[in-house]
Amino acid sequence: MLICGTSAVVYPFANLPRIATQATTVIEVNAEPTPLTQEHVSDFLIQGKTGSILPAIAAAVKVKLNA
């Protein structure tokens, strides 16, 4: 699950990563760590601007799929 550009404090959304972590990997893309990071809900934190990071992730996946 990708969690992007959120404070992760507004419910009910903030509970979704907590549920998902039981079944999948949770990757947080955010400018700053959130409660998800601090509570070790996220398996990974990619820190930076989502507008830069998400296109880079999409391009890498596209390259991998075409390989």
FENGI-V548075 format. One record per pair of residues at least 12 apart in sequence whose ideal C-beta (glycine too) atoms are under 10 Angstrom apart, sorted by the first residue. I is the first residue (numbers start at 1). J is the second residue. Records with the same first field share a line. If there is no record, write none. Layout:
BEGIN
I=J ; J
END
This chain:
BEGIN
1=16 ; 17 ; 19 ; 20 ; 21 ; 23 ; 24 ; 25 ; 26 ; 27 ; 28 ; 42 ; 43
2=17 ; 25 ; 26 ; 27 ; 28 ; 29 ; 46 ; 50 ; 54 ; 57
3=16 ; 17 ; 20 ; 26 ; 27 ; 28 ; 29 ; 30 ; 34 ; 36 ; 37 ; 41 ; 42 ; 45
4=27 ; 28 ; 29 ; 30 ; 46 ; 50 ; 51 ; 53 ; 54 ; 57
5=28 ; 29 ; 30 ; 31 ; 49 ; 50 ; 51 ; 53 ; 54
6=28 ; 29 ; 30 ; 34 ; 36 ; 50
7=30 ; 32 ; 34 ; 35 ; 36
8=28 ; 30 ; 33 ; 34 ; 35 ; 36 ; 37 ; 38 ; 39 ; 41 ; 42
9=34 ; 35 ; 36
14=34 ; 35 ; 36 ; 41
17=34 ; 35 ; 36 ; 39 ; 41 ; 42 ; 43
18=35 ; 36 ; 39 ; 41
19=41
20=41
21=36 ; 39 ; 40 ; 41 ; 42 ; 43
24=43
25=42 ; 43 ; 44
26=40 ; 41 ; 42 ; 43 ; 44 ; 45
27=42 ; 43 ; 44 ; 45 ; 46 ; 57
28=41 ; 42 ; 43 ; 44 ; 45 ; 46 ; 47
29=42 ; 44 ; 45 ; 46 ; 47 ; 48 ; 49 ; 50 ; 52 ; 53 ; 54 ; 57
30=42 ; 45 ; 46 ; 47 ; 48 ; 49 ; 50 ; 53
31=47 ; 48 ; 49 ; 50 ; 53
32=45 ; 47
33=45 ; 47
END
